Amino acid sequence: MIDRGKIIRELESQYELRQTTGNEERLKREQEVREKHPDIGGMMDSRWSLLFKGLGRIGTPEKGLENAPETMAALNKGIRAALKKYGYAEDYLQPRYECPICHDRGYVGEETREMCRCFKTAYHKRLFKEVGLSEQSPQTFEAFDESVYDTAAIPGLKVSQRDVALLHKKAALNYAEQFPNTATSDLLLLGKSGVGKTFLLHSIAHEVLEKGYAVLCISAYKVIELARRAHFQNDPAEMDSLMEADLLLIDDLGTEPMMENITIPYLYNLINERQQNSKHTVITTNLSKEELKSRYTERIASRLLDSRQCQVMAFVGEDVRRRPQK
């Protein structure tokens, strides 16, 4: 089982180090400016003095600070002007954050402390890595290559394999771009091996992951392995990461072992619970609609083939990996 607490602790340590490093670099820049340009250093000292006097006003008003805001603004303006005069960027002395939202703290909010989007993204990338699919970076919408698909009309159809692939790419991209406000919560990608299903699955994963949502990409075999552990250890928490992900992507449904009292009931519960909780799921399979019904029973098939919940994308043509390269 993925130790999510450990991942969070490791990321928090990384963020603390990032803050420490950022502060050290800012102090170095400040020291450099002070040594080279004492006039700027004097203005910075005046600014700090004014700030501390202002803090001392709490409960004990101090005379002479009535124009403190205007004085502070003038000092800030003077520092920026002097920096520019000496060839520095006007914000040279300002902290530099990788994330302008949380200022590299990883969390936002005061009364209710929540993960910042940058932290969530880092967290879910780590989860992605834990299931062994983080190295699939070439499989993105930007890397989609239509030239690998044949342009000849498919026998019995008026379209080519390339036409169908481009149509499905457009639908998958629209799903990812509209996420989480998609027309259907689920996608089912049907077709033979090597026709581009997994490529689009990973492309969707990367696109939605970049938005900061909780994405989990896993093979059907590993889904049933988690279900087996949950069953024999009597620990439903084994399935939590699958249940909780904003977007769950299951690759190669139909290749997992059929285990009595595990495969069918756990798979049904996973799909059913996610649909009832408005969670999004994308599944690829080499099985046809008829084979899905035969293998998984009507209960599961009806949820995967219900057009109100799931958009079915049927791929056609042969394995592009076997197509002669021109």
KETI-240710 format. One line per 4 residues: number of its first residue (from 1); their letters; for each residue x, y, z of N, C-alpha, C, O. Coordinates in steps of 0.2 Angstrom, whole numbers, plus 5000, padded with zeros to 4 digits. Example, Ala and Ser with C-alpha at 12.3 -4.5 7.8 and 13.67 -1.06 7.14 Angstrom:
REM residues 2
1 = AS = 5066/4972/5039/5062/4978/5039/5066/4984/5039/5071/4983/5042 | 5064/4989/5035/5068/4995/5036/5064/5000/5039/5067/5006/5040
This chain:
REM residues 326
1 = MIDR = 5004/4994/5000/5000/5000/5000/5004/5006/5000/5009/5006/5003 | 5002/5011/4996/5006/5017/4996/5006/5021/5003/5000/5022/5005 | 5012/5023/5005/5012/5027/5012/5011/5034/5010/5016/5037/5009 | 5005/5036/5010/5004/5043/5008/5007/5048/5013/5009/5054/5012
5 = GKII = 5006/5046/5020/5009/5050/5025/5016/5051/5024/5019/5057/5025 | 5020/5046/5022/5027/5047/5021/5029/5052/5016/5033/5056/5016 | 5025/5051/5010/5026/5056/5005/5025/5063/5007/5029/5067/5005 | 5020/5064/5010/5018/5071/5013/5024/5074/5017/5026/5079/5016
9 = RELE = 5026/5069/5022/5032/5072/5026/5038/5073/5022/5041/5078/5024 | 5039/5069/5017/5045/5070/5013/5045/5077/5009/5049/5081/5008 | 5039/5078/5006/5037/5084/5003/5038/5090/5007/5040/5096/5005 | 5035/5090/5013/5035/5095/5018/5043/5097/5020/5044/5103/5020
13 = SQYE = 5047/5092/5020/5054/5093/5021/5057/5097/5016/5061/5101/5016 | 5055/5095/5010/5058/5098/5004/5056/5105/5003/5059/5110/5001 | 5049/5107/5005/5047/5114/5005/5050/5118/5011/5052/5124/5009 | 5052/5115/5016/5056/5118/5022/5063/5120/5019/5065/5126/5020
17 = LRQT = 5066/5116/5016/5072/5117/5013/5072/5122/5008/5077/5126/5007 | 5067/5122/5004/5066/5127/4998/5065/5134/5002/5068/5139/4999 | 5061/5135/5007/5061/5141/5010/5067/5143/5013/5069/5149/5013 | 5071/5139/5016/5077/5141/5019/5082/5143/5014/5086/5148/5015
21 = TGNE = 5083/5139/5009/5087/5141/5003/5085/5148/5000/5089/5152/4999 | 5079/5149/4999/5076/5155/4997/5078/5161/5001/5080/5167/4999 | 5077/5160/5008/5079/5166/5013/5087/5167/5012/5089/5173/5013 | 5091/5162/5012/5098/5163/5012/5100/5167/5006/5104/5171/5006
25 = ERLK = 5097/5165/5000/5099/5168/4994/5096/5176/4994/5100/5180/4991 | 5091/5177/4997/5088/5184/4998/5093/5188/5002/5095/5194/5000 | 5095/5185/5008/5100/5188/5012/5107/5190/5009/5110/5195/5010 | 5109/5185/5004/5115/5186/5001/5114/5192/4996/5119/5196/4995
29 = REQE = 5109/5192/4993/5108/5198/4988/5107/5205/4992/5110/5210/4989 | 5104/5204/4998/5104/5211/5002/5111/5213/5004/5112/5219/5004 | 5115/5208/5006/5121/5210/5009/5126/5212/5003/5130/5217/5004 | 5125/5209/4997/5129/5212/4991/5127/5219/4990/5131/5223/4989
33 = VREK = 5120/5221/4990/5118/5228/4988/5121/5232/4994/5123/5238/4992 | 5120/5230/5000/5123/5234/5006/5130/5236/5005/5132/5242/5006 | 5134/5231/5003/5141/5232/5003/5143/5237/4997/5148/5241/4997 | 5140/5236/4991/5141/5240/4985/5138/5247/4985/5141/5251/4982
37 = HPDI = 5132/5247/4988/5128/5253/4988/5125/5255/4995/5120/5254/4996 | 5129/5259/4999/5127/5261/5006/5121/5265/5006/5117/5265/5011 | 5120/5269/5000/5114/5273/5000/5107/5269/5000/5102/5270/5004 | 5108/5263/4997/5102/5258/4997/5101/5255/5004/5096/5254/5007
41 = GGMM = 5107/5253/5007/5107/5250/5013/5104/5255/5018/5101/5253/5023 | 5106/5262/5018/5103/5266/5022/5095/5267/5022/5092/5267/5027 | 5093/5266/5016/5085/5266/5015/5082/5260/5018/5077/5260/5020 | 5086/5254/5017/5083/5248/5020/5083/5249/5027/5078/5246/5030
45 = DSRW = 5088/5251/5030/5088/5252/5038/5082/5257/5040/5079/5255/5045 | 5081/5262/5036/5076/5266/5038/5069/5263/5037/5065/5264/5042 | 5068/5259/5032/5062/5255/5032/5061/5250/5037/5056/5250/5040 | 5066/5246/5039/5066/5242/5045/5064/5246/5051/5060/5243/5055
49 = SLLF = 5067/5251/5053/5066/5255/5059/5059/5258/5059/5056/5257/5064 | 5056/5260/5053/5049/5262/5053/5045/5256/5054/5039/5257/5057 | 5046/5250/5051/5042/5244/5052/5042/5242/5060/5036/5241/5062 | 5047/5242/5063/5047/5240/5070/5044/5245/5074/5041/5243/5079
53 = KGLG = 5045/5252/5073/5041/5257/5077/5034/5256/5076/5030/5257/5081 | 5032/5254/5070/5024/5253/5068/5022/5247/5072/5016/5247/5075 | 5026/5242/5073/5024/5236/5076/5023/5238/5084/5019/5235/5087 | 5027/5243/5086/5027/5245/5093/5021/5249/5095/5019/5250/5101
57 = RIGT = 5017/5251/5090/5011/5255/5091/5005/5251/5093/5000/5254/5096 | 5005/5245/5093/5000/5241/5095/4998/5242/5103/5003/5240/5107 | 4993/5245/5104/4991/5246/5111/4995/5252/5114/4992/5255/5119 | 5000/5255/5111/5003/5261/5113/5005/5265/5108/5011/5265/5105
61 = PEKG = 5000/5269/5105/5001/5274/5100/5008/5278/5101/5009/5281/5106 | 5012/5279/5096/5018/5283/5096/5017/5289/5091/5015/5288/5086 | 5019/5294/5094/5019/5301/5090/5024/5300/5084/5029/5297/5085 | 5023/5304/5079/5027/5305/5074/5026/5299/5068/5030/5299/5063
65 = LENA = 5022/5295/5069/5021/5290/5064/5014/5290/5060/5012/5286/5057 | 5011/5296/5061/5005/5297/5057/5005/5296/5050/5001/5294/5047 | 5011/5298/5047/5012/5298/5040/5017/5291/5038/5020/5291/5033 | 5016/5286/5043/5021/5280/5041/5019/5277/5035/5024/5275/5031
69 = PETM = 5013/5276/5033/5012/5273/5026/5015/5276/5021/5017/5273/5016 | 5014/5283/5021/5017/5287/5015/5024/5287/5015/5028/5286/5010 | 5027/5287/5021/5035/5286/5022/5037/5280/5019/5042/5279/5016 | 5034/5274/5021/5036/5268/5019/5035/5267/5011/5040/5264/5008
73 = AALN = 5030/5270/5008/5029/5270/5001/5035/5273/4998/5037/5271/4993 | 5037/5279/5001/5042/5283/4998/5049/5279/4998/5053/5279/4993 | 5050/5276/5004/5056/5272/5004/5056/5266/4999/5061/5265/4996 | 5051/5263/4999/5051/5257/4994/5052/5260/4987/5055/5257/4983
77 = KGIR = 5049/5265/4985/5050/5268/4979/5057/5270/4978/5060/5269/4972 | 5060/5273/4983/5067/5275/4982/5072/5270/4981/5076/5270/4978 | 5070/5264/4985/5074/5258/4984/5074/5255/4977/5079/5253/4974 | 5068/5255/4975/5067/5252/4968/5071/5256/4963/5074/5254/4958
81 = AALK = 5070/5263/4964/5073/5268/4959/5081/5267/4959/5084/5267/4954 | 5084/5266/4965/5091/5266/4966/5093/5259/4963/5098/5259/4960 | 5090/5254/4964/5091/5247/4961/5092/5248/4954/5096/5245/4951 | 5087/5251/4951/5086/5252/4944/5092/5256/4941/5095/5254/4936
85 = KYGY = 5094/5261/4945/5099/5265/4943/5106/5262/4943/5110/5263/4939 | 5107/5257/4947/5113/5253/4948/5113/5247/4944/5118/5243/4944 | 5108/5246/4940/5108/5240/4935/5105/5234/4937/5105/5229/4934 | 5101/5234/4943/5098/5229/4946/5090/5229/4944/5088/5234/4942
89 = AEDY = 5087/5223/4944/5080/5223/4943/5077/5226/4949/5079/5226/4955 | 5071/5229/4948/5068/5233/4954/5066/5228/4959/5065/5231/4965 | 5065/5222/4958/5063/5217/4963/5068/5213/4965/5067/5208/4968 | 5074/5215/4964/5080/5211/4966/5081/5209/4973/5083/5204/4975
93 = LQPR = 5078/5213/4978/5079/5212/4985/5072/5208/4987/5072/5206/4993 | 5068/5207/4983/5062/5203/4985/5063/5196/4985/5067/5193/4982 | 5059/5192/4990/5059/5185/4990/5057/5182/4983/5053/5185/4980 | 5060/5177/4981/5059/5173/4975/5056/5167/4977/5059/5162/4979
97 = YECP = 5050/5166/4975/5046/5160/4976/5045/5156/4970/5043/5159/4965 | 5045/5149/4971/5043/5145/4965/5036/5145/4964/5033/5144/4959 | 5032/5146/4970/5025/5146/4970/5023/5153/4973/5024/5154/4979 | 5020/5157/4969/5018/5164/4971/5011/5163/4976/5010/5168/4979
101 = ICHD = 5008/5158/4976/5002/5157/4980/5003/5155/4987/5001/5159/4991 | 5008/5150/4988/5009/5148/4995/5016/5151/4998/5018/5150/5003 | 5019/5154/4993/5026/5157/4995/5031/5151/4997/5035/5152/5002 | 5030/5145/4994/5034/5140/4995/5033/5136/5002/5037/5133/5005
105 = RGYV = 5027/5138/5005/5026/5135/5012/5022/5128/5010/5022/5124/5015 | 5019/5127/5005/5016/5121/5003/5008/5121/5005/5005/5117/5003 | 5007/5126/5009/5000/5126/5012/4997/5133/5012/5001/5138/5012 | 4991/5134/5011/4987/5140/5011/4982/5140/5016/4979/5135/5018
109 = GEET = 4980/5146/5018/4974/5147/5023/4977/5148/5030/4982/5145/5032 | 4973/5152/5034/4975/5153/5041/4971/5148/5045/4973/5144/5049 | 4964/5150/5045/4960/5146/5050/4959/5139/5047/4960/5134/5051 | 4959/5138/5041/4958/5131/5038/4964/5130/5034/4965/5133/5028
113 = REMC = 4969/5126/5036/4975/5125/5032/4974/5120/5027/4973/5114/5029 | 4976/5122/5021/4975/5117/5015/4981/5117/5011/4985/5121/5011 | 4982/5111/5008/4987/5110/5003/4987/5115/4997/4981/5116/4995 | 4992/5118/4996/4992/5123/4990/4992/5118/4984/4994/5112/4984
117 = RCFK = 4990/5121/4978/4989/5117/4972/4996/5115/4970/4997/5109/4967 | 5002/5118/4971/5008/5116/4969/5010/5110/4973/5013/5105/4971 | 5008/5110/4980/5010/5104/4984/5005/5098/4982/5008/5093/4982 | 4999/5099/4980/4995/5094/4978/4998/5091/4972/4998/5085/4971
121 = TAYH = 5000/5095/4967/5003/5093/4961/5009/5088/4962/5010/5083/4959 | 5013/5091/4967/5019/5087/4968/5018/5080/4972/5021/5075/4970 | 5013/5081/4976/5010/5075/4979/5008/5070/4975/5009/5064/4975 | 5003/5072/4970/5000/5067/4965/5005/5064/4960/5005/5059/4957
125 = KRLF = 5010/5068/4959/5016/5066/4954/5019/5060/4958/5021/5055/4955 | 5020/5061/4964/5024/5056/4968/5019/5049/4968/5022/5044/4968 | 5013/5050/4969/5008/5045/4969/5009/5041/4962/5009/5035/4961 | 5009/5046/4957/5009/5043/4950/5016/5039/4949/5015/5033/4946
129 = KEVG = 5021/5041/4952/5027/5037/4952/5027/5031/4956/5030/5026/4953 | 5023/5031/4961/5023/5025/4965/5019/5019/4961/5021/5013/4963 | 5015/5021/4956/5012/5015/4953/5016/5014/4946/5013/5010/4942 | 5022/5017/4946/5026/5015/4940/5025/5018/4933/5027/5015/4928
133 = LSEQ = 5021/5023/4933/5019/5026/4927/5022/5033/4926/5020/5037/4921 | 5026/5036/4930/5028/5043/4930/5033/5044/4924/5034/5050/4922 | 5036/5039/4921/5041/5040/4916/5038/5040/4909/5041/5040/4904 | 5031/5040/4909/5027/5040/4902/5027/5047/4900/5022/5048/4896
137 = SPQT = 5031/5052/4901/5031/5059/4899/5030/5060/4892/5027/5064/4890 | 5033/5055/4888/5032/5056/4880/5025/5056/4878/5023/5058/4873 | 5021/5052/4882/5014/5051/4880/5010/5056/4882/5006/5056/4887 | 5010/5062/4878/5006/5068/4880/5002/5070/4873/5004/5067/4868
141 = FEAF = 4997/5074/4874/4994/5076/4868/4998/5080/4863/4998/5079/4857 | 5003/5083/4866/5008/5087/4862/5012/5082/4858/5014/5084/4852 | 5013/5076/4861/5018/5071/4857/5014/5067/4852/5017/5063/4849 | 5007/5068/4852/5003/5064/4848/5005/5064/4840/5006/5070/4838
145 = DESV = 5007/5059/4837/5009/5059/4830/5004/5055/4826/5004/5049/4826 | 5000/5059/4822/4995/5056/4818/4998/5052/4812/4994/5048/4809 | 5004/5053/4810/5007/5050/4805/5008/5042/4805/5009/5039/4801 | 5008/5040/4812/5008/5033/4813/5002/5029/4811/5002/5023/4810
149 = YDTA = 4997/5033/4809/4990/5029/4808/4989/5029/4800/4991/5034/4797 | 4987/5024/4798/4986/5023/4790/4980/5028/4788/4975/5029/4792 | 4981/5030/4782/4976/5035/4779/4971/5031/4775/4966/5034/4772 | 4972/5025/4773/4968/5021/4769/4961/5020/4772/4961/5018/4778
153 = AIPG = 4956/5020/4768/4949/5018/4771/4949/5011/4774/4951/5007/4770 | 4946/5010/4780/4945/5004/4783/4940/5000/4779/4935/5003/4778 | 4941/4994/4777/4936/4990/4773/4929/4990/4777/4929/4988/4783 | 4924/4992/4773/4918/4992/4776/4916/4998/4779/4910/5000/4781
157 = LKVS = 4921/5003/4780/4920/5009/4783/4922/5015/4778/4926/5014/4773 | 4919/5021/4779/4921/5027/4775/4927/5031/4778/4929/5036/4775 | 4929/5028/4783/4935/5032/4787/4941/5028/4787/4941/5022/4787 | 4947/5032/4788/4953/5028/4789/4954/5027/4797/4951/5030/4801
161 = QRDV = 4960/5024/4798/4962/5023/4805/4964/5030/4808/4963/5031/4814 | 4967/5034/4804/4969/5040/4806/4963/5045/4808/4964/5048/4812 | 4958/5044/4803/4952/5048/4805/4949/5047/4812/4948/5051/4816 | 4949/5040/4813/4946/5038/4820/4951/5040/4825/4948/5043/4831
165 = ALLH = 4957/5039/4824/4962/5041/4830/4962/5049/4831/4962/5051/4837 | 4961/5053/4826/4961/5060/4827/4954/5062/4831/4954/5067/4835 | 4949/5059/4829/4943/5060/4832/4943/5058/4839/4940/5062/4844 | 4946/5053/4841/4947/5051/4848/4951/5055/4852/4951/5057/4858
169 = KKAA = 4957/5057/4848/4961/5062/4852/4958/5068/4854/4959/5071/4859 | 4954/5071/4849/4950/5077/4850/4945/5076/4856/4944/5080/4860 | 4942/5070/4857/4937/5069/4862/4941/5068/4869/4939/5071/4874 | 4947/5065/4869/4951/5064/4875/4953/5071/4877/4953/5072/4883
173 = LNYA = 4956/5075/4872/4958/5081/4874/4953/5086/4877/4954/5089/4882 | 4947/5085/4874/4941/5089/4877/4939/5087/4884/4938/5091/4888 | 4940/5081/4885/4938/5078/4892/4943/5081/4897/4941/5083/4902 | 4950/5081/4895/4955/5083/4899/4954/5090/4901/4955/5093/4906
177 = EQFP = 4953/5094/4895/4953/5101/4896/4946/5104/4900/4947/5108/4904 | 4941/5100/4899/4935/5102/4903/4935/5099/4910/4930/5101/4914 | 4939/5095/4912/4939/5091/4918/4939/5097/4924/4943/5102/4923 | 4935/5096/4929/4931/5090/4930/4923/5091/4928/4919/5087/4929
181 = NTAT = 4922/5096/4924/4916/5098/4921/4915/5094/4914/4913/5098/4909 | 4915/5088/4914/4915/5084/4908/4908/5082/4907/4904/5081/4911 | 4907/5080/4900/4900/5078/4898/4898/5072/4902/4892/5071/4904 | 4902/5067/4902/4901/5061/4906/4907/5060/4911/4913/5062/4910
185 = SDLL = 4906/5057/4916/4911/5056/4921/4917/5051/4919/4923/5052/4921 | 4915/5046/4915/4919/5041/4913/4920/5041/4906/4916/5043/4902 | 4926/5038/4904/4928/5036/4897/4929/5029/4897/4933/5026/4901 | 4927/5025/4891/4929/5018/4890/4932/5018/4883/4929/5019/4878
189 = LLGK = 4939/5016/4883/4942/5016/4877/4943/5008/4875/4946/5004/4878 | 4939/5006/4869/4939/4999/4867/4943/4999/4860/4944/5003/4856 | 4947/4993/4860/4950/4992/4854/4956/4987/4854/4958/4985/4860 | 4959/4985/4849/4964/4980/4849/4971/4983/4852/4971/4989/4853
193 = SGVG = 4976/4979/4853/4982/4982/4856/4985/4986/4850/4985/4985/4844 | 4989/4991/4853/4993/4995/4848/4989/5000/4844/4992/5002/4839 | 4983/5002/4846/4979/5007/4842/4979/5014/4845/4976/5018/4842 | 4982/5015/4851/4983/5021/4854/4979/5022/4860/4978/5028/4862
197 = KTFL = 4976/5017/4863/4972/5018/4869/4976/5021/4875/4974/5026/4878 | 4981/5017/4876/4985/5019/4882/4989/5025/4881/4989/5029/4886 | 4990/5027/4875/4993/5034/4874/4989/5039/4876/4991/5044/4879 | 4982/5039/4874/4977/5044/4876/4976/5044/4883/4975/5049/4886
201 = LHSI = 4976/5038/4886/4975/5037/4893/4980/5041/4897/4979/5045/4902 | 4987/5040/4895/4992/5044/4899/4992/5051/4897/4994/5055/4901 | 4990/5053/4891/4989/5060/4889/4984/5063/4893/4985/5069/4896 | 4978/5060/4895/4973/5063/4899/4976/5064/4906/4975/5069/4909
205 = AHEV = 4980/5059/4908/4983/5059/4915/4987/5065/4916/4987/5068/4921 | 4992/5066/4911/4996/5071/4912/4993/5078/4912/4994/5083/4916 | 4988/5079/4907/4984/5085/4907/4980/5087/4913/4981/5093/4915 | 4977/5082/4916/4973/5083/4922/4978/5084/4928/4976/5088/4933
209 = LEKG = 4983/5080/4928/4988/5081/4933/4991/5088/4934/4992/5091/4939 | 4992/5091/4928/4995/5097/4928/4990/5103/4931/4992/5108/4933 | 4984/5101/4931/4979/5106/4934/4979/5105/4941/4975/5109/4944 | 4982/5100/4944/4983/5100/4951/4978/5095/4954/4977/5095/4960
213 = YAVL = 4974/5091/4950/4970/5086/4953/4973/5080/4955/4979/5078/4953 | 4970/5076/4959/4972/5069/4961/4971/5064/4956/4966/5062/4954 | 4977/5062/4953/4976/5058/4947/4980/5051/4949/4985/5051/4952 | 4977/5046/4947/4980/5039/4949/4979/5035/4943/4974/5033/4940
217 = CISA = 4985/5033/4940/4985/5028/4934/4988/5022/4936/4993/5021/4939 | 4984/5016/4934/4986/5010/4937/4983/5004/4932/4978/5005/4928 | 4987/4999/4932/4985/4993/4927/4979/4990/4931/4978/4990/4937 | 4975/4986/4927/4969/4982/4929/4972/4977/4934/4969/4975/4939
221 = YKVI = 4978/4974/4932/4981/4969/4936/4983/4971/4943/4981/4968/4948 | 4985/4977/4943/4987/4980/4950/4981/4982/4954/4981/4982/4960 | 4975/4984/4951/4969/4985/4954/4967/4979/4958/4965/4979/4964 | 4967/4973/4954/4965/4967/4957/4970/4965/4963/4968/4961/4968
225 = ELAR = 4976/4966/4962/4981/4965/4967/4979/4969/4974/4980/4966/4979 | 4978/4975/4973/4976/4979/4979/4969/4976/4982/4968/4976/4988 | 4965/4974/4977/4958/4971/4980/4960/4964/4983/4957/4963/4989 | 4964/4960/4981/4966/4954/4984/4969/4956/4991/4967/4952/4996
229 = RAHF = 4973/4961/4992/4976/4962/4999/4970/4965/5003/4970/4963/5009 | 4966/4969/5001/4960/4971/5005/4956/4966/5007/4954/4966/5013 | 4955/4961/5003/4951/4955/5004/4954/4951/5010/4951/4949/5015 | 4960/4949/5009/4963/4944/5013/4966/4947/5020/4966/4944/5025
233 = QNDP = 4967/4954/5019/4969/4957/5026/4963/4960/5029/4964/4963/5034 | 4958/4960/5026/4951/4963/5029/4953/4970/5030/4951/4973/5036 | 4956/4974/5025/4958/4981/5026/4955/4985/5020/4959/4985/5015 | 4949/4988/5020/4947/4991/5015/4951/4997/5013/4951/5000/5007
237 = AEMD = 4955/5000/5017/4960/5005/5016/4964/5004/5010/4967/5009/5007 | 4966/4998/5009/4970/4996/5003/4967/4999/4996/4971/5000/4992 | 4960/5000/4996/4957/5003/4990/4956/5010/4991/4953/5013/4986 | 4958/5013/4996/4957/5021/4997/4959/5025/4991/4956/5029/4989
241 = SLME = 4966/5024/4989/4969/5028/4984/4965/5028/4978/4964/5033/4974 | 4962/5022/4976/4958/5021/4970/4951/5024/4971/4949/5027/4966 | 4948/5024/4977/4942/5027/4978/4942/5035/4978/4938/5038/4976 | 4948/5037/4981/4948/5044/4982/4951/5049/4976/4950/5055/4976
245 = ADLL = 4954/5046/4972/4957/5050/4966/4952/5054/4962/4946/5051/4961 | 4953/5060/4961/4949/5064/4957/4948/5060/4950/4942/5060/4947 | 4953/5058/4947/4953/5054/4941/4957/5048/4942/4963/5048/4943 | 4954/5042/4941/4957/5036/4941/4957/5033/4934/4952/5033/4930
249 = LIDD = 4963/5031/4932/4964/5028/4925/4966/5021/4925/4972/5020/4928 | 4962/5016/4923/4964/5009/4923/4965/5007/4916/4961/5007/4912 | 4971/5004/4915/4974/5002/4909/4973/4994/4908/4975/4991/4913 | 4971/4992/4902/4971/4985/4901/4966/4981/4905/4968/4975/4907
253 = LGTE = 4960/4983/4906/4955/4979/4909/4954/4973/4905/4953/4973/4899 | 4954/4967/4908/4953/4961/4904/4959/4957/4905/4959/4951/4903 | 4965/4960/4907/4971/4956/4908/4972/4954/4915/4977/4950/4916 | 4968/4956/4919/4969/4954/4927/4966/4947/4928/4962/4945/4924
257 = PMME = 4969/4944/4933/4966/4937/4935/4959/4938/4937/4957/4942/4941 | 4955/4932/4936/4948/4932/4938/4949/4928/4945/4949/4922/4944 | 4948/4931/4950/4948/4928/4957/4941/4928/4960/4938/4933/4961 | 4939/4922/4962/4933/4921/4965/4932/4926/4971/4936/4926/4975
261 = NITI = 4926/4929/4972/4925/4934/4977/4929/4940/4977/4929/4943/4982 | 4933/4941/4972/4937/4947/4972/4936/4951/4966/4934/4957/4966 | 4938/4948/4960/4938/4952/4954/4932/4956/4953/4931/4962/4952 | 4926/4952/4952/4920/4955/4950/4917/4959/4956/4915/4965/4954
265 = PYLY = 4916/4957/4962/4913/4961/4967/4918/4967/4969/4915/4973/4969 | 4924/4967/4969/4928/4973/4970/4928/4978/4964/4928/4984/4965 | 4928/4975/4958/4928/4979/4953/4922/4983/4952/4921/4989/4950 | 4916/4979/4953/4910/4982/4953/4909/4988/4958/4907/4993/4957
269 = NLIN = 4911/4986/4964/4911/4991/4970/4915/4997/4968/4913/5003/4970 | 4921/4997/4965/4925/5002/4963/4922/5007/4958/4921/5013/4959 | 4919/5004/4953/4916/5008/4948/4909/5011/4950/4908/5017/4949 | 4905/5007/4954/4899/5009/4956/4900/5015/4961/4897/5020/4961
273 = ERQQ = 4904/5014/4966/4906/5019/4971/4908/5026/4968/4906/5031/4970 | 4913/5025/4963/4916/5031/4960/4910/5035/4956/4910/5041/4956 | 4906/5031/4953/4901/5035/4949/4896/5038/4953/4894/5044/4952 | 4894/5035/4959/4889/5038/4964/4892/5044/4967/4888/5048/4969
277 = NSKH = 4899/5044/4968/4902/5050/4971/4905/5055/4966/4909/5059/4968 | 4902/5054/4960/4904/5059/4954/4912/5059/4953/4914/5065/4952 | 4915/5054/4954/4922/5053/4953/4923/5051/4946/4919/5048/4943 | 4929/5053/4942/4930/5052/4935/4934/5046/4934/4939/5045/4938
281 = TVIT = 4933/5042/4930/4937/5036/4928/4937/5035/4921/4933/5036/4917 | 4943/5033/4919/4945/5031/4912/4948/5024/4911/4952/5023/4915 | 4945/5020/4907/4947/5013/4907/4949/5011/4899/4945/5013/4895 | 4954/5008/4899/4956/5005/4892/4955/4997/4892/4956/4994/4898
285 = TNLS = 4953/4994/4887/4952/4987/4887/4953/4985/4879/4951/4988/4875 | 4955/4979/4879/4955/4975/4872/4949/4972/4871/4948/4969/4865 | 4945/4971/4875/4938/4968/4875/4933/4971/4871/4933/4978/4871 | 4929/4968/4868/4923/4971/4864/4917/4972/4869/4918/4969/4875
289 = KEEL = 4912/4975/4867/4906/4976/4872/4903/4969/4874/4902/4968/4880 | 4903/4965/4869/4900/4958/4871/4905/4954/4876/4902/4951/4880 | 4911/4955/4875/4916/4952/4879/4916/4955/4886/4917/4951/4891 | 4915/4961/4887/4914/4964/4893/4908/4961/4897/4909/4960/4903
293 = KSRY = 4903/4961/4893/4897/4958/4897/4898/4951/4899/4895/4949/4904 | 4901/4947/4895/4902/4940/4896/4907/4939/4902/4906/4935/4906 | 4912/4943/4902/4918/4942/4907/4915/4945/4914/4917/4942/4919 | 4912/4951/4914/4911/4954/4920/4904/4954/4922/4902/4958/4928
297 = TERI = 4899/4951/4919/4892/4951/4921/4889/4958/4919/4892/4963/4918 | 4882/4957/4918/4878/4963/4916/4879/4969/4921/4879/4975/4919 | 4880/4967/4928/4881/4973/4933/4886/4978/4931/4885/4984/4931 | 4892/4975/4930/4898/4979/4928/4897/4982/4921/4898/4988/4920
301 = ASRL = 4895/4978/4916/4895/4980/4909/4890/4986/4909/4891/4991/4905 | 4884/4986/4912/4879/4991/4912/4882/4998/4914/4880/5003/4911 | 4886/4998/4919/4889/5004/4921/4894/5007/4917/4895/5013/4916 | 4898/5002/4913/4903/5004/4909/4900/5007/4902/4903/5011/4898
305 = LDSR = 4894/5004/4900/4891/5005/4894/4885/5010/4894/4882/5011/4889 | 4884/5013/4900/4878/5018/4901/4881/5024/4898/4885/5028/4901 | 4878/5027/4893/4880/5033/4890/4879/5039/4894/4882/5044/4893 | 4875/5038/4899/4874/5044/4904/4880/5045/4908/4881/5051/4911
309 = QCQV = 4883/5040/4909/4889/5040/4914/4896/5039/4910/4901/5042/4912 | 4896/5036/4905/4902/5034/4901/4902/5035/4894/4897/5032/4891 | 4907/5038/4891/4907/5039/4884/4912/5033/4881/4918/5032/4883 | 4909/5029/4877/4913/5024/4874/4917/5026/4867/4913/5029/4863
313 = MAFV = 4923/5025/4867/4927/5027/4861/4930/5020/4858/4935/5017/4861 | 4927/5018/4853/4929/5012/4849/4935/5013/4844/4934/5017/4839 | 4941/5011/4845/4946/5011/4841/4946/5006/4835/4944/5000/4837 | 4948/5008/4830/4948/5003/4824/4955/5002/4821/4960/5006/4823
317 = GEDV = 4956/4997/4817/4963/4997/4813/4967/4992/4817/4965/4988/4822 | 4973/4991/4814/4978/4987/4816/4983/4990/4821/4984/4996/4821 | 4988/4986/4824/4993/4988/4828/4998/4993/4824/5001/4990/4820 | 4998/4999/4826/5002/5004/4823/5010/5002/4823/5014/5004/4820
321 = RRRP = 5011/4998/4829/5018/4997/4830/5021/4992/4825/5027/4991/4824 | 5016/4988/4821/5018/4983/4816/5018/4986/4809/5020/4983/4804 | 5016/4992/4809/5015/4996/4802/5022/4998/4800/5026/5000/4803 | 5023/4996/4793/5030/4998/4791/5031/5005/4791/5027/5009/4789
325 = QK = 5037/5007/4793/5039/5014/4794/5041/5017/4787/5045/5013/4784 | 5039/5023/4785/5041/5026/4779/5047/5030/4779/5049/5033/4774
